[in-house]
C-alpha cells in the first residue's frame, strides 16, 4: 500500500467541502426555505438563533452521512475518487459500515475543534489524521501497475 500524499488529501478535502456545502444548500432550500423566510421576517433574535441551530445540525448530519456512506460503499468520497485515493482499514481490508461511521463521526468532531484532528497527519509516518487513528484506517493511493 502506498500512503496517500497530503497534497492529494488536501485537494480531496476541498472537493468534499464543496460537495457538502452544495448538498446543504439543496436541503436548506428544499426543506427549510419557508422557515428561513419566516425567521428573517419575524425580526426575532430567538427565531433566528433557533433556525441557525437547526441549520448547523442539518449540516453536521449531511457531512456525517456523506462521509460514512461514500467511504463505506466506495472506499472514498467524491473528492478522494477525483484524486484516486481511498480509505482502507489498517490491515488493508475494505471498509465496513461501523468503521466508516466511526471515521465520519471523529472527522466531524475534529472539524468542530478547529480541524485540530487533521493536523495530526503532519506528524505521523502513516499520515493518519485523528479520525483515521480512531477508526484504524489509512488513506492510500492505488498502486500503479
NORNOR-V386220 format. One record per pair of residues at least 12 apart in sequence whose C-alpha atoms are under 7 Angstrom apart, sorted by the first residue. I is the first residue (numbers start at 1). J is the second residue. D is the distance in whole Angstrom. If there is no record, write none. Layout:
<<I J D> <I J D>>
This chain:
<<1 140 6> <1 143 7> <2 140 5> <2 141 5> <2 143 7> <3 126 6> <3 139 6> <3 140 4> <3 141 6> <4 85 6> <4 139 6> <4 140 4> <4 141 5> <8 83 6> <12 79 4> <12 80 5> <12 83 7> <13 79 6> <15 79 5> <16 78 7> <16 79 5> <20 62 7> <20 63 6> <24 59 6> <24 62 7> <36 51 7> <64 104 5> <64 105 6> <64 108 7> <67 104 6> <68 100 5> <68 101 5> <68 104 5> <71 87 7> <71 100 6> <72 95 5> <72 96 6> <72 97 6> <72 100 5> <75 87 5> <75 88 7> <75 95 6> <84 141 6> <84 142 7> <85 139 7> <85 140 5> <85 141 5> <85 142 7> <86 139 5> <86 140 5> <86 141 6> <87 137 7> <87 138 6> <87 139 5> <87 140 6> <88 137 6> <88 138 5> <88 139 6> <89 136 6> <89 137 4> <89 138 6> <90 136 5> <90 137 5> <90 138 6> <99 135 6> <102 135 6> <103 131 5> <103 132 6> <103 134 7> <103 135 5> <106 131 5> <107 131 5> <117 129 6> <117 130 5> <117 131 7> <118 130 6>>
